[in-house]
Amino acid sequence: MRPPSPDGPSPGSGSLLAVSDLHVRYPENRAVVEALRPVSDEDWLLVAGDVAEHMADVEWALSTLARRFRKVVWAPGNHELWTPPDDPVQERGAARYEALVRLCRELGVTTPEDPYPVWRGPGGPAVVVPLFLLYDHTFRRPGVRTAEEALRRADEAGVVATDVFLLHPDPYPTVADWCRARLRRTAERLDALPADLPTVLVNHFPLVREPTEVLRYPDFALWCGTEATADWPVRYRAAAVVYGHLHIPKLIRQQGVPHHEVSLGYPREWRRRPGAPALPVRVLPAGAPYPGHPAATAPAAAGGPR
């Protein structure tokens, strides 16, 4: 494995910032992205997935942000992996992910397939690790032992994720199989990192189950992550975890590790929150809100993935 990338801000300057679930097909969200600006020339931006569904919209958003921030680091969400029938780009599954990686590299955006960069600004040093892990239907209701039973119960309750129709696992038999392959590959890379360096783990889906406990439809948790990552924040020395997907912006702590849900969400969701969208969220250095932006104080709301 190649070592972490040495690039980073000068010690003592800049902030490590994060957003997710920009969903820029909505004009209101596109305007939010248009307004995102760094305060310092040394600011980095972590983008934890669900930028858009169509490749052209993903390109617009990431290219816009890459021109403004010192570095942009992207982890894919489920929406980027969809193959909408009206998208001119009709690649599916792993081929679509590979096309997204190629696009990001053309834009100078770091992906889960690239050397992990090291943040050396305030709160660092820390290896910034964009993750692509998916889900395997292990976030189940208590007493439900198998994925098959969990999915059957969800179907009977009328709960199904759009991923079932638009996110194709090709060439893997199922998304859960793709997830397991990604877990193995990623764990090998993480195990090879220097043991004395903390990490910032960036994943679209939560790495622990706890954030899903407030979902309005509990069965949606089946499409929200995997139990296999429950010990990763401690095992891999996380100074912070960044995630999205739930559209419930909040900060929780698990075993002393801060987990930041940094999503914008759909306009109908963020309009209900007090004040303007509290983005970007400052991850490092920890503490005070990012200068010029409101504190992320919106209470937990019962949401759900799409």
Buried (B, 14 or more C-beta within 10 A) or exposed (E): EEEBBEEBBEEEBBBBBBBBBBBBBBEBBBEBBEEBEBBBEBBBBBBBBBBBBBBEBBBBBBBBBBEEBBBBBBBBBBBBBBBBEEBEBEBBBBBBBEBBBEBBEEBEBBBBBBBBBBBBBBBBBBBBBBBBBBBBBBBBEEEBEEBEBBBEBBEEEEBBBBBEEBBBBEEBEEBBBBBBBBBEBBBEBBEEBEEEBBBBBBBBBBBBBEBBEBBEBBBBBBBBBBEBBBEBBEEBBBBBBBBBBBBBBBBBEBEEBBBBBBBBBBBEBBEEBEEEBBBBBBBBBBEEEBEEBBEBEBEBBEBBBB
